[in-house]
Amino acid sequence: MSDAKTLLKPKAKVQAERPRLYKVILLNDDFTPRAFVVTVLKSVFRMSEGEAEAVMLTAHMQGACVVAVYTKEVADEKARAGTEAGEREGYPLAFTTEREE
């Protein structure tokens, strides 16, 4: 038998890429009642009463407000659920998503 040494190549480390995150944004409108917006934020986004009121007021004063940040699929689902809740009641309540930089 020979005395040759076998060198093993180190295995390349495979790192999983972090999923891209997306912001869910509440858009202000002048028709949807504030109390209804708070109710939607509490039910869809599981916010407390105080958190929901703060988000609603920020959107009201600034025209839009980031509600939360999720992976794309979750952000799209939450935005759709919030918008559909407004549509069911006849309000123009709208949520959108935007890729986080």
Secondary structure as GFF3:
##gff-version 3
##sequence-region A 1 101
A	DSSP	beta_strand	21	27	.	.	.	ID=ss1
A	DSSP	alpha_helix	34	45	.	.	.	ID=ss2
A	DSSP	alpha_helix	49	62	.	.	.	ID=ss3
A	DSSP	beta_strand	64	71	.	.	.	ID=ss4
A	DSSP	alpha_helix	72	88	.	.	.	ID=ss5
A	DSSP	beta_strand	94	99	.	.	.	ID=ss6
###
